Amino acid sequence: MGTAWRQAGTIDWVNAALVLAGALLAHICVNAFNEYFDLRSGLDARTTRTPFSGGSGTLPARPELGRPTLLLSCAALVAAAGIGTYFIFQRGWMLAPLVAAGLVLLVTYTLWWVYNPLACLLAPGIGFGVLMVMGTHFSLTGTYTLGAFVASLVPTFYLAIITGVAFGLLPVACLLALLTVFLAVPAWVGARRHAEDIPALVPSMGLNVIVTVATPAFLAAGLFIG
């Protein structure tokens, strides 16, 4: 939304609320699918669960909730698709490829992406970055811009912030997002040092969660400050 605000100077808050609802529904969909298929594959039984990985533990404890979880995921998928379709009709067909790609990613993430290390690394950046940021920007403005694209790369490529500011595509205030490097570095060091020691790895996983949430939040703040 920050890129749309920077471009237009205002936001249709009803549409913004719909975009937010679509994003939340997409998140519910992929998480519920993940819980269901991890139960079906038996992965939950072979995984050491932590506060940051391994699922919620709900379905292994109550497997009878598997079917309702699948239905929840399907309902969230349909609702998210409905919101995407609304914006396609409102803003134009150029949004359709992003909506379609997002829906495919939601359904296939647990079925394929998570079994390929590189794909598993890129999928969250593509979903929460390019697809969500660019989709939000087009839904609110009816256009695609290079600045919005650079901002969408931040969840995948940290140096996108510096590149965007250097070329004038992002405001200088977006450098606020680089403050999280002070957490990212110890998280990276801890991950390399304790890759095979799950209990010792947990603090680094916690830092990683903070970095992945705080970086786009600071970036958005920088866009609004402008």
C-alpha positions as CSV (number, residue, x, y, z in Angstrom):
1,M,0.0,0.0,0.0
2,G,2.9,2.3,0.6
3,T,3.9,2.4,-3.1
4,A,0.3,3.2,-4.0
5,W,0.2,6.0,-1.5
6,R,3.5,7.4,-2.8
7,Q,2.2,7.4,-6.4
8,A,-1.3,8.7,-5.8
9,G,-1.0,10.6,-2.6
10,T,-4.2,9.0,-1.4
11,I,-5.7,5.5,-1.0
12,D,-9.3,4.2,-1.4
13,W,-9.5,2.7,2.0
14,V,-12.4,0.4,1.1
15,N,-10.3,-1.1,-1.6
16,A,-7.4,-1.2,0.7
17,A,-9.5,-3.2,3.3
18,L,-10.5,-5.6,0.5
19,V,-6.8,-6.1,-0.5
20,L,-5.9,-6.7,3.2
21,A,-8.8,-9.2,3.5
22,G,-7.6,-11.0,0.3
23,A,-4.0,-11.2,1.7
24,L,-5.2,-12.6,5.0
25,L,-7.4,-15.2,3.3
26,A,-4.4,-16.2,1.1
27,H,-2.4,-16.6,4.3
28,I,-5.1,-18.7,5.9
29,C,-5.4,-20.8,2.8
30,V,-1.7,-21.7,2.5
31,N,-1.3,-22.4,6.2
32,A,-4.4,-24.6,6.4
33,F,-3.3,-26.5,3.3
34,N,0.1,-26.9,4.8
35,E,-1.3,-28.3,8.1
36,Y,-3.6,-30.7,6.3
37,F,-1.0,-32.1,3.8
38,D,1.7,-32.4,6.5
39,L,-0.7,-34.5,8.5
40,R,-1.5,-36.7,5.4
41,S,2.1,-37.1,4.4
42,G,3.2,-38.1,7.9
43,L,5.7,-35.2,8.0
44,D,4.4,-33.9,11.3
45,A,5.3,-37.2,13.0
46,R,8.9,-36.9,11.8
47,T,9.4,-33.2,12.5
48,T,10.8,-31.6,15.7
49,R,8.4,-28.8,16.3
50,T,9.6,-25.4,17.5
51,P,7.7,-22.1,18.2
52,F,8.7,-21.1,14.6
53,S,8.5,-24.3,12.6
54,G,6.9,-27.7,12.4
55,G,3.3,-26.6,12.3
56,S,0.9,-25.7,15.1
57,G,0.7,-29.3,16.4
58,T,-3.2,-29.1,16.3
59,L,-3.8,-31.7,13.7
60,P,-1.4,-34.4,15.1
61,A,-3.1,-33.9,18.4
62,R,-6.6,-33.9,16.8
63,P,-6.5,-35.7,13.4
64,E,-10.3,-35.6,13.2
65,L,-10.0,-31.9,12.4
66,G,-8.2,-32.7,9.1
67,R,-11.2,-32.5,6.9
68,P,-12.5,-29.3,8.4
69,T,-9.0,-27.8,8.0
70,L,-9.1,-28.8,4.3
71,L,-12.5,-27.2,3.9
72,L,-11.3,-24.0,5.6
73,S,-8.4,-23.8,3.2
74,C,-10.6,-24.3,0.1
75,A,-13.1,-21.7,1.4
76,A,-10.3,-19.2,1.9
77,L,-9.0,-20.0,-1.6
78,V,-12.4,-19.3,-3.1
79,A,-12.9,-16.1,-1.2
80,A,-9.4,-14.9,-2.1
81,A,-10.1,-15.7,-5.7
82,G,-13.3,-13.8,-5.5
83,I,-11.6,-10.7,-4.3
84,G,-8.9,-11.0,-7.0
85,T,-11.6,-11.4,-9.6
86,Y,-13.4,-8.2,-8.3
87,F,-10.2,-6.2,-8.8
88,I,-9.7,-7.7,-12.3
89,F,-13.1,-6.4,-13.3
90,Q,-12.5,-3.1,-11.5
91,R,-8.9,-2.4,-12.7
92,G,-8.4,-4.4,-15.8
93,W,-7.2,-7.7,-17.2
94,M,-3.5,-6.9,-16.6
95,L,-4.0,-8.0,-13.0
96,A,-5.2,-11.4,-14.0
97,P,-1.7,-13.0,-14.4
98,L,-0.8,-12.0,-10.9
99,V,-4.0,-13.3,-9.4
100,A,-3.7,-16.6,-11.3
101,A,-0.1,-17.0,-10.3
102,G,-1.0,-16.3,-6.7
103,L,-3.7,-18.9,-6.6
104,V,-1.5,-21.5,-8.2
105,L,1.2,-20.8,-5.6
106,L,-1.3,-21.2,-2.8
107,V,-2.4,-24.6,-4.0
108,T,1.0,-26.0,-5.0
109,Y,3.3,-24.6,-2.3
110,T,2.8,-27.6,0.1
111,L,2.5,-30.1,-2.7
112,W,5.7,-29.2,-4.6
113,W,7.6,-26.1,-3.5
114,V,8.5,-27.2,0.0
115,Y,10.2,-30.4,-1.4
116,N,12.7,-28.3,-3.4
117,P,15.2,-26.3,-1.2
118,L,15.7,-23.5,-3.8
119,A,12.0,-23.3,-4.6
120,C,11.1,-23.3,-0.9
121,L,13.5,-20.4,-0.4
122,L,12.1,-18.3,-3.3
123,A,8.4,-19.1,-2.8
124,P,7.8,-16.8,0.2
125,G,9.6,-14.0,-1.4
126,I,7.6,-14.4,-4.6
127,G,4.3,-14.7,-2.8
128,F,4.7,-12.1,-0.1
129,G,6.9,-9.9,-2.3
130,V,6.3,-9.7,-6.1
131,L,2.8,-11.1,-6.2
132,M,1.4,-9.4,-3.1
133,V,3.1,-6.0,-3.4
134,M,2.6,-5.7,-7.2
135,G,-1.0,-7.0,-6.9
136,T,-1.8,-4.6,-4.2
137,H,-0.3,-1.7,-6.1
138,F,-2.2,-2.5,-9.3
139,S,-5.5,-3.1,-7.3
140,L,-5.2,0.4,-5.7
141,T,-3.8,2.4,-8.7
142,G,-4.6,0.5,-11.9
143,T,-0.9,0.7,-12.9
144,Y,2.4,-1.1,-12.5
145,T,5.5,0.9,-11.7
146,L,9.2,0.2,-11.5
147,G,9.3,1.6,-8.0
148,A,6.6,-0.8,-6.9
149,F,8.5,-3.7,-8.5
150,V,11.7,-2.8,-6.6
151,A,9.8,-2.6,-3.4
152,S,8.3,-6.0,-4.1
153,L,11.7,-7.5,-4.3
154,V,12.6,-6.6,-0.7
155,P,11.3,-9.8,0.9
156,T,13.4,-11.8,-1.5
157,F,16.5,-9.6,-2.1
158,Y,17.6,-7.4,0.8
159,L,19.8,-5.2,-1.4
160,A,16.8,-4.1,-3.4
161,I,16.3,-1.3,-0.8
162,I,19.7,0.2,-1.5
163,T,19.3,-0.2,-5.3
164,G,15.9,1.4,-5.2
165,V,17.1,4.4,-3.2
166,A,20.3,4.8,-5.3
167,F,18.3,5.0,-8.5
168,G,15.6,7.3,-7.1
169,L,12.9,4.6,-7.3
170,L,12.4,4.6,-3.5
171,P,12.6,7.5,-1.1
172,V,15.6,7.9,1.2
173,A,13.4,7.2,4.2
174,C,13.1,3.6,3.0
175,L,16.7,3.1,4.3
176,L,15.0,2.7,7.7
177,A,14.4,-0.9,6.6
178,L,18.1,-1.5,6.8
179,L,18.0,-1.2,10.5
180,T,17.0,-4.8,10.7
181,V,20.5,-5.8,9.5
182,F,21.6,-5.6,13.1
183,L,19.3,-8.6,13.8
184,A,19.8,-10.3,10.4
185,V,23.5,-10.7,10.9
186,P,23.3,-12.6,14.2
187,A,20.4,-14.6,12.9
188,W,22.6,-15.7,9.9
189,V,25.6,-16.4,12.1
190,G,23.5,-18.5,14.5
191,A,21.8,-20.4,11.6
192,R,25.2,-21.4,10.2
193,R,26.6,-22.3,13.5
194,H,23.6,-24.3,14.8
195,A,22.1,-25.7,11.6
196,E,22.1,-29.3,13.0
197,D,21.2,-28.4,16.6
198,I,17.5,-27.4,16.6
199,P,17.2,-26.2,20.3
200,A,20.3,-24.0,19.8
201,L,18.9,-22.8,16.5
202,V,15.6,-21.5,17.9
203,P,16.9,-18.0,19.0
204,S,18.1,-17.4,15.4
205,M,14.8,-18.5,14.1
206,G,13.1,-16.0,16.3
207,L,15.4,-13.2,15.1
208,N,14.6,-14.3,11.5
209,V,10.9,-13.9,12.1
210,I,11.5,-10.4,13.5
211,V,13.6,-9.4,10.5
212,T,11.1,-10.7,8.0
213,V,8.2,-8.8,9.6
214,A,10.1,-5.6,10.6
215,T,11.9,-5.1,7.3
216,P,8.8,-4.6,5.1
217,A,7.1,-2.7,7.9
218,F,10.0,-0.2,8.0
219,L,10.0,-0.1,4.2
220,A,6.3,0.8,4.2
221,A,6.9,3.5,6.8
222,G,9.6,4.9,4.6
223,L,7.2,5.0,1.7
224,F,4.5,6.8,3.7
225,I,7.0,9.3,5.1
226,G,8.4,9.7,1.6
